[in-house]
Amino acid sequence: MGLKNIFGKFSDSSSKEEEYVELDLGTTEPVSSANKVTIQVEKLESYSDSDRIQRKLREGNILLVGIKGLKEKDMTELKRAIERIRKTCLAINGDIAGVSDEWVIICPEFAKVHREKALVPVSAVVQKKPESVGE
């Protein structure tokens, strides 16, 4: 009896059999549109657009928001709008991250942004000044 029966893992090398599970991938059901997560692309062109973005975030949508227009127009207004959206994100336990100098991704509670070196902190996105034309 001894250790062989207690742990059940000890056996002689001649009786080892590898077990495999065969998967039939042809019988999987297609994912219905009701089970899919929607990612919406939005533009933040003025401070008032932050209302629409906050509403869509509260509805449970993941948003990819283009901020280039407002960034070129008025950096102070962009900072105010991003701060307002960020506070809403924190209130609903969501997540927000800058994807580039021109895009921000905003997620509700059920999603999280995976951060790697390629992602830019939101604070860095709104602090950079747009490049002047002709310089």
N, C-alpha and C positions, 0 to 999 in steps of 0.2 A: 504494500500500500504506500506508505511513505509520502515523500514530496511529489511524486509523479501524479498521484490521484488528487492531492489537495489543490495543486495549481493547474493541473490539466494541460499544461503547455509543454511538458517534457515528453518527448517521444524519440524513438530512434530515427535516424535519417532515412532509412529505407521505406518508412511508412508515411512520409510527408506527401501530402496532396495539396495542390494549390486550388483554391476555390475561386471561381469567377461567376459573376452575375451577368447574364446576357440581357441587354436592353433592346426592346423593340421600339425604335424611334419613329416608325411609320404610323403608329396608332396614337400619337399624341394629339390632343385636341388643340385647335388654333385658339389663340388668346382673343377673347372678345373685346370689342372697343370699350365696354364698360369697365374692364380690368386694366386698361392702359392709363398711364399717367400723361397728362397734357402738359406740354412745355410751350408757353406762349412767348412770342417775340414782341416786344413793346419798344416804343421810343419815348425818351424823357426829353422833351423839347422845351418845357417850361415847368415852373414850380407847381402849377395847377395839375399837371399830369401825374404828380405823385399821389393825388387822390385816387385816380383810376388804378394805379399800380398797387396801392395799399388794398383797395377793394378786391382786386383779383388775387392778391396774396392771401387775404383772409378767406376767400372762397376755396383755397387749397390748390391753386395753380403754381407751377414752377415758372418763373419769368426770366427770360434773357432780355435785358434792357440795354438798348443802345443809348449812350449818353453823349455822343459826339456833338450833336447839334447844340445842346445846352452848354456843353463845355466850351465850345467856340464862342457862344453868345455871351454867357455871363457865368463866370466861375463861382461867384458868391451864391447865386441862385442855385447852382448845381450842388454846392456843399449843403445848403439848407434842405434841398429836396432829398438828397442821399441820407442826411441825418434823420429826417422825418421817416423815411422808409426803413432805415436801420432800427429806429426805435420801435416801429411796428413789428419788425422782424423779431426783435428781442422779446416783445410782449407776447408773441404767439409761439415762442421757442423755435423760431425759424433760423435760417442761415443766409448770409449774404457775403459775396466775395467778388472782387474785381477779376475779370477774366483777362482783360487787356486795358489799355488806356481808353478804349471806346465802348467796352461792354462790362456789365455787371450781371451776375446771376443771383437770383433771390429765390429761396426755397421756403415752403411752409414747414411745420413741425415734423412731418413724416419723411422728409428728405434731408440729406446733409451733403454739403459740398466737400468733395475730397480735395484736399489741398496738397499741391506739389510745388516745386520751385517755379513752375510756369505761371501759377496764379499770383495775381498782384493783390496786396491788401487794399481794401476799399479806401482807407485813408490815403494811400499813395496815389490812387486814381484821381481823387478829387483835389489833391494838393498840387498836381502838376499843372502848369500853365500851358495852354495850347501854343503850338509853334506859330510864329508870325509868318505870313506869306511874304516871300521876297527876301528873306534873310538867309 
